[in-house]
């Protein structure tokens, strides 16, 4: 049974209630946990968060779950029951942040509207994560990462020009949402502390978060009337920039938006003679000739294996990166030196490896307490800390409240 975790990191002492599900909002909570927040994750008894059913599995244990919900404490509570609602209100009274991603209005229907929450705890920060926001004609619609990516503009510009739009290989809009969620919580807490104001409600629409990251898309359309289309692996703002296949069948990506980097790249492929060519004198000019530049780089890559390519670019200070699989990430000396992948304590497998805390703080760093655990393993400890007796906890369990 896990007790209140030892304090560490810049967010030590911050108390967070995570009643959200799947990825984006729980990921925001896990980012806070990485830096020391005490995050309690509450799930529906017997059912739990839907992410527990997502592959991959090992010995019927969900591995994805162990990362997205790392470092938290795990309780069960049925908020739809009067007894569960009463317990939730007691928890809110001693909580700094509440994270939820129910459809707008759901918590209010259960008796946990904004005014009630702030009456219980005037300083509470409430993060509400939804597909389209708490207002507007689509507010009641649900959604998942692919919906946010599609309607936020990302999918339309991703893929080859003569093929269907392509989603990224990971639900990246959920990751965007988690980052915006954690950032907005800290912004709200800072404002409350600095200005002495009361609580804050954060309306985070994941479709808006996706669109926000595509910075030049909107102003390009507004000022030029241009609708960005798919352009494969070409870069929209610099050339040469593309993905190339080496003679031994490996792939690399090349870029370089400054004149000095262009010169370094040209020296790396043995074409220093083109650095002073008027056709390639500026980035704007190079964009006009990117097909010709791509052909030059393609020819070089097809004649050299990956090791030689990387050595040539390293010698000249060029901008290139091998396209890694996760296996290659694990094997990279830089990854190992930085402990970018770290071992984390796990109840099921002893230890598991996952991404380390990002970013690194020098004086007060974060760390990962443990991997995500089984449903409700800390329920008794959480309720005991709240002041419930063993008999009361047993009675709630018998009724299905926990």
C-alpha positions as CSV (number, residue, x, y, z in Angstrom):
1,X,0.0,0.0,0.0
2,X,1.5,3.3,-1.1
3,X,1.5,6.2,1.4
4,X,1.8,9.8,0.6
5,X,5.0,10.0,-1.5
6,X,8.1,11.7,-0.2
7,X,8.5,15.3,-1.2
8,X,10.9,16.2,-4.1
9,X,11.1,18.6,-7.0
10,X,9.7,22.1,-7.6
11,X,6.1,21.0,-7.3
12,X,6.5,19.2,-3.9
13,X,3.4,19.9,-1.8
14,X,1.1,20.5,-4.8
15,X,-2.0,18.3,-4.5
16,X,-3.7,17.2,-7.7
17,X,-6.9,15.1,-8.3
18,X,-6.9,13.4,-11.7
19,X,-10.4,12.1,-12.5
20,X,-9.7,12.1,-16.3
21,X,-9.3,9.2,-18.7
22,X,-7.3,8.0,-21.7
23,X,-4.3,10.2,-22.6
24,X,-4.3,14.0,-22.9
25,X,-5.5,15.1,-19.4
26,X,-3.9,12.2,-17.5
27,X,-0.6,13.0,-19.3
28,X,-0.9,16.6,-18.0
29,X,-1.2,15.1,-14.5
30,X,1.8,12.8,-15.0
31,X,3.9,15.7,-16.1
32,X,3.1,17.4,-12.8
33,X,3.9,14.2,-10.9
34,X,7.3,14.0,-12.6
35,X,8.2,17.3,-10.9
36,X,6.9,16.3,-7.4
37,X,3.2,16.9,-7.3
38,X,1.2,14.4,-5.3
39,X,-1.3,13.2,-7.9
40,X,-4.2,11.0,-6.9
41,X,-5.9,9.3,-9.8
42,X,-9.5,8.3,-9.2
43,X,-11.2,5.8,-11.5
44,X,-14.6,4.1,-11.7
45,X,-14.6,1.0,-9.4
46,X,-14.3,-2.3,-11.3
47,X,-13.9,-0.6,-14.7
48,X,-11.2,2.0,-14.5
49,X,-9.7,4.3,-17.1
50,X,-10.2,3.1,-20.7
51,X,-6.4,3.4,-21.3
52,X,-6.0,0.2,-19.2
53,X,-7.5,-1.7,-22.2
54,X,-5.1,-0.2,-24.7
55,X,-2.3,-2.4,-26.1
56,X,0.5,-3.3,-25.9
57,X,0.2,-5.9,-23.1
58,X,2.7,-8.1,-21.3
59,X,1.2,-10.9,-19.2
60,X,-2.2,-9.1,-19.6
61,X,-0.7,-5.9,-18.0
62,X,-1.2,-2.7,-20.1
63,X,2.3,-1.2,-20.8
64,X,1.1,2.1,-22.2
65,X,-0.8,2.7,-18.9
66,X,2.5,2.4,-16.9
67,X,3.9,5.5,-18.7
68,X,1.0,7.8,-19.1
69,X,0.0,7.4,-15.4
70,X,3.4,7.0,-13.8
71,X,4.1,8.5,-10.4
72,X,0.5,8.8,-9.2
73,X,-1.5,7.2,-6.4
74,X,-4.5,5.1,-7.5
75,X,-7.9,5.2,-6.0
76,X,-11.4,4.2,-7.1
77,X,-14.5,6.2,-6.5
78,X,-18.0,6.3,-8.1
79,X,-18.8,10.0,-8.3
80,X,-22.3,9.2,-9.6
81,X,-23.2,7.8,-6.2
82,X,-24.2,10.2,-3.4
83,X,-21.6,8.6,-1.1
84,X,-19.0,9.0,-3.7
85,X,-19.9,12.6,-4.4
86,X,-19.6,13.3,-0.6
87,X,-16.1,11.8,-0.5
88,X,-15.1,13.7,-3.6
89,X,-16.1,17.0,-2.0
90,X,-14.0,16.2,1.0
91,X,-11.0,15.6,-1.2
92,X,-11.6,18.8,-3.2
93,X,-11.4,20.8,0.0
94,X,-7.7,19.8,0.4
95,X,-6.7,19.8,-3.3
96,X,-4.9,22.5,-5.3
97,X,-5.8,21.2,-8.8
98,X,-8.7,19.1,-10.3
99,X,-8.2,17.6,-13.7
100,X,-11.2,16.3,-15.7
101,X,-12.1,15.5,-19.3
102,X,-15.8,14.6,-19.2
103,X,-18.1,16.0,-21.8
104,X,-19.0,19.6,-20.8
105,X,-21.7,19.7,-18.2
106,X,-21.2,16.2,-16.9
107,X,-19.7,17.1,-13.6
108,X,-22.3,19.8,-13.1
109,X,-25.0,17.2,-13.6
110,X,-23.4,15.1,-10.8
111,X,-23.4,18.1,-8.5
112,X,-19.8,19.3,-9.1
113,X,-20.4,22.5,-11.0
114,X,-17.8,25.3,-10.9
115,X,-19.5,27.3,-8.2
116,X,-19.9,24.3,-5.9
117,X,-16.3,23.4,-6.3
118,X,-15.1,26.9,-5.6
119,X,-17.5,27.2,-2.6
120,X,-15.7,24.1,-1.2
121,X,-12.3,25.4,-2.1
122,X,-12.0,29.0,-3.4
123,X,-8.4,28.5,-4.5
124,X,-9.0,25.4,-6.6
125,X,-7.7,25.3,-10.2
126,X,-9.9,23.3,-12.4
127,X,-8.5,22.0,-15.7
128,X,-11.3,21.0,-18.1
129,X,-10.1,19.2,-21.2
130,X,-12.5,18.5,-24.1
131,X,-12.5,18.1,-27.8
132,X,-13.9,21.5,-28.7
133,X,-14.2,23.5,-25.5
134,X,-16.9,24.2,-23.0
135,X,-18.8,26.6,-25.3
136,X,-19.9,26.7,-28.9
137,X,-22.0,24.5,-31.1
138,X,-19.7,21.5,-30.9
139,X,-19.1,21.7,-27.1
140,X,-21.1,18.6,-26.4
141,X,-19.3,16.5,-29.0
142,X,-16.6,14.0,-27.9
143,X,-13.4,13.3,-29.7
144,X,-10.1,11.6,-29.8
145,X,-6.6,12.5,-31.0
146,X,-7.4,11.8,-34.6
147,X,-10.4,14.0,-34.5
148,X,-8.3,16.9,-33.1
149,X,-5.6,16.3,-35.6
150,X,-8.1,16.3,-38.5
151,X,-10.1,19.3,-37.4
152,X,-7.1,21.2,-36.1
153,X,-5.5,21.3,-39.5
154,X,-2.6,18.9,-38.9
155,X,-3.8,15.9,-40.9
156,X,-4.6,17.9,-44.0
157,X,-1.0,19.0,-44.4
158,X,0.6,15.6,-43.5
159,X,1.4,13.1,-46.2
160,X,2.4,12.9,-49.9
161,X,0.7,15.4,-52.3
162,X,-0.8,12.7,-54.4
163,X,-2.1,10.5,-51.6
164,X,-4.6,10.6,-48.8
165,X,-3.9,12.6,-45.6
166,X,-1.8,10.8,-43.0
167,X,-2.1,10.8,-39.3
168,X,1.2,10.7,-37.3
169,X,2.3,7.3,-35.9
170,X,1.3,8.3,-32.4
171,X,-1.8,10.3,-31.2
172,X,0.3,13.4,-31.0
173,X,-2.7,15.7,-30.4
174,X,-3.1,14.1,-27.0
175,X,0.5,14.9,-26.2
176,X,-0.1,18.5,-27.3
177,X,-3.1,18.6,-25.0
178,X,-1.1,17.2,-22.1
179,X,1.6,19.8,-22.5
180,X,-0.9,22.7,-22.8
181,X,-2.7,21.3,-19.8
182,X,0.3,21.2,-17.5
183,X,1.5,24.6,-18.7
184,X,-1.9,26.2,-18.1
185,X,-2.2,24.7,-14.6
186,X,1.2,26.2,-13.6
187,X,0.2,29.6,-15.2
188,X,-3.0,29.6,-13.2
189,X,-1.3,28.7,-10.0
190,X,1.3,31.4,-10.5
191,X,-1.4,34.0,-11.1
192,X,-3.2,33.0,-7.9
193,X,0.0,33.1,-5.9
194,X,1.3,36.3,-7.3
195,X,-1.9,38.3,-7.5
196,X,-3.7,36.8,-4.5
197,X,-6.7,35.9,-6.6
198,X,-9.1,33.1,-6.1
199,X,-9.4,29.9,-8.1
200,X,-9.2,29.5,-11.8
201,X,-11.1,27.4,-14.4
202,X,-9.1,26.4,-17.5
203,X,-11.0,25.6,-20.7
204,X,-8.6,23.5,-22.8
205,X,-10.0,22.5,-26.2
206,X,-7.7,19.9,-27.8
207,X,-8.6,20.9,-31.3
208,X,-7.6,24.5,-30.5
209,X,-4.3,23.2,-29.0
210,X,-3.5,21.4,-32.2
211,X,-4.3,24.4,-34.4
212,X,-2.2,26.7,-32.1
213,X,0.9,24.7,-32.8
214,X,0.6,25.1,-36.6
215,X,1.7,28.7,-36.2
216,X,2.1,30.0,-39.8
217,X,-1.0,28.2,-41.1
218,X,-3.5,30.8,-40.1
219,X,-1.6,33.9,-41.0
220,X,-0.6,32.4,-44.4
221,X,-4.3,32.0,-45.2
222,X,-5.3,35.3,-43.7
223,X,-2.7,37.4,-45.5
224,X,-2.1,35.5,-48.7
225,X,-5.2,33.5,-49.2
226,X,-3.1,30.4,-49.5
227,X,-4.4,27.0,-48.3
228,X,-1.4,24.8,-47.2
229,X,-1.5,21.4,-48.9
230,X,0.4,18.2,-48.3
231,X,4.0,18.3,-49.6
232,X,5.5,15.0,-48.4
233,X,8.8,15.3,-46.6
234,X,9.6,18.7,-48.1
235,X,10.1,21.6,-45.7
236,X,7.7,24.5,-46.0
237,X,10.3,27.2,-45.2
238,X,13.8,26.0,-46.3
239,X,15.6,24.0,-48.9
240,X,17.2,21.6,-49.3
241,X,15.2,19.7,-46.7
242,X,13.9,16.2,-47.3
243,X,14.3,12.6,-46.4
244,X,16.9,10.6,-48.4
245,X,17.8,6.9,-48.7
246,X,21.4,5.9,-48.4
247,X,23.1,3.2,-50.4
248,X,22.7,0.7,-47.6
249,X,19.0,1.2,-47.3
250,X,18.9,3.6,-44.3
251,X,17.1,6.9,-44.2
252,X,18.2,10.3,-43.1
253,X,16.6,13.7,-42.9
254,X,18.5,16.8,-44.0
255,X,17.7,20.5,-43.3
256,X,19.4,23.8,-42.9
257,X,17.7,27.2,-43.0
258,X,20.7,29.5,-42.8
259,X,23.2,30.3,-45.5
260,X,26.1,29.0,-43.3
261,X,24.3,25.7,-42.8
262,X,23.6,25.4,-46.5
263,X,27.3,25.9,-47.2
264,X,28.2,23.2,-44.6
265,X,25.7,20.8,-46.2
266,X,27.1,21.4,-49.7
267,X,30.6,20.8,-48.5
268,X,29.5,17.6,-46.8
269,X,28.3,16.1,-50.1
270,X,31.3,17.4,-52.1
271,X,29.5,20.2,-53.8
272,X,31.2,23.3,-52.3
273,X,31.2,24.7,-55.9
274,X,27.4,25.4,-55.5
275,X,27.7,27.5,-52.4
276,X,28.3,30.7,-54.5
277,X,25.9,29.7,-57.3
278,X,23.4,32.6,-57.7
279,X,20.5,30.1,-57.9
280,X,21.2,29.1,-54.3
281,X,22.5,32.4,-52.8
282,X,19.5,32.9,-50.4
283,X,17.0,30.7,-48.7
284,X,14.2,32.2,-50.8
285,X,16.1,31.5,-54.0
286,X,16.8,27.9,-52.8
287,X,13.1,27.4,-52.1
288,X,12.5,28.1,-55.8
289,X,15.1,25.5,-56.8
290,X,14.4,22.9,-54.2
291,X,13.7,20.1,-56.7
292,X,17.1,20.5,-58.2
293,X,18.8,20.6,-54.8
294,X,16.9,17.4,-53.8
295,X,18.2,15.7,-56.9
296,X,21.7,16.6,-56.0
297,X,21.4,15.3,-52.5
298,X,19.6,12.2,-53.6
299,X,22.4,11.4,-56.0
300,X,25.0,11.7,-53.2
301,X,23.0,9.6,-50.7
302,X,22.5,6.8,-53.2
303,X,26.2,6.5,-53.6
304,X,27.2,6.4,-49.9
305,X,26.3,4.2,-46.9
306,X,24.9,5.7,-43.7
307,X,28.2,5.7,-41.8
308,X,30.0,7.6,-44.5
309,X,27.2,10.1,-44.9
310,X,27.1,10.9,-41.2
311,X,30.9,11.2,-41.1
312,X,30.9,13.6,-44.0
313,X,28.3,15.8,-42.4
314,X,29.9,15.7,-39.0
315,X,33.2,16.8,-40.5
316,X,31.7,19.8,-42.1
317,X,29.2,20.6,-39.4
318,X,26.2,19.9,-41.6
319,X,22.6,19.4,-40.4
320,X,21.5,15.8,-40.7
321,X,19.8,13.1,-38.6
322,X,19.4,9.4,-39.1
323,X,15.8,8.4,-38.9
324,X,15.7,6.2,-35.8
325,X,13.5,3.3,-34.8
326,X,12.9,3.0,-31.1
327,X,15.6,0.2,-31.0
328,X,18.1,2.7,-32.5
329,X,17.1,5.3,-29.9
330,X,17.9,2.9,-27.1
331,X,21.3,2.1,-28.6
332,X,22.4,5.7,-29.3
333,X,25.4,6.8,-27.1
334,X,23.8,10.3,-26.6
335,X,20.6,8.7,-25.3
336,X,22.6,6.5,-23.0
337,X,24.9,9.3,-21.8
338,X,21.9,11.5,-21.0
339,X,19.8,8.7,-19.5
340,X,17.0,9.7,-21.8
341,X,15.6,6.2,-21.2
342,X,15.5,5.3,-17.5
343,X,14.6,2.3,-15.3
344,X,11.5,2.8,-13.2
345,X,10.2,0.7,-10.3
346,X,7.2,-1.4,-11.3
347,X,4.9,-3.6,-9.2
348,X,4.5,-6.2,-12.0
349,X,7.9,-6.5,-13.6
350,X,10.4,-5.2,-11.0
351,X,11.5,-2.4,-13.3
352,X,10.5,-1.1,-16.7
353,X,12.3,1.3,-19.0
354,X,10.6,4.5,-20.3
355,X,11.4,8.1,-21.2
356,X,13.0,10.1,-18.5
357,X,11.8,13.4,-17.1
358,X,11.9,16.3,-19.5
359,X,13.2,19.0,-19.1
360,X,16.1,18.7,-16.7
361,X,16.3,21.1,-13.8
362,X,19.7,21.6,-12.2
363,X,18.9,22.5,-8.6
364,X,15.5,20.9,-8.0
365,X,15.0,18.1,-10.6
366,X,12.1,15.9,-11.1
367,X,12.0,12.1,-11.1
368,X,9.7,9.2,-11.7
369,X,8.4,7.6,-8.5
370,X,7.0,4.5,-10.1
371,X,5.3,3.1,-13.1
372,X,1.5,3.1,-13.4
373,X,-0.1,0.6,-11.0
374,X,-3.2,-1.6,-10.8
375,X,-6.7,-0.2,-10.3
376,X,-7.4,1.1,-6.8
377,X,-4.3,-0.1,-5.1
378,X,-4.1,3.0,-2.9
379,X,-7.8,3.5,-2.2
380,X,-7.7,2.5,1.4
381,X,-4.6,4.7,2.1
382,X,-6.2,7.7,0.3
383,X,-9.5,7.4,2.2
384,X,-7.7,6.7,5.5
385,X,-5.7,10.0,5.0
386,X,-9.0,11.7,4.4
387,X,-10.1,10.5,7.9
388,X,-12.4,7.6,7.0
389,X,-12.2,4.6,9.4
390,X,-11.6,1.1,8.3
391,X,-15.3,0.2,8.9
392,X,-16.4,3.2,6.7
393,X,-14.1,2.2,3.9
394,X,-15.3,-1.4,4.1
395,X,-18.9,-0.2,4.0
396,X,-18.3,1.9,0.9
397,X,-16.6,-1.0,-0.8
398,X,-19.5,-3.3,-0.1
399,X,-21.9,-0.7,-1.7
400,X,-19.7,-0.4,-4.8
401,X,-18.8,3.2,-4.0
402,X,-15.1,2.4,-4.1
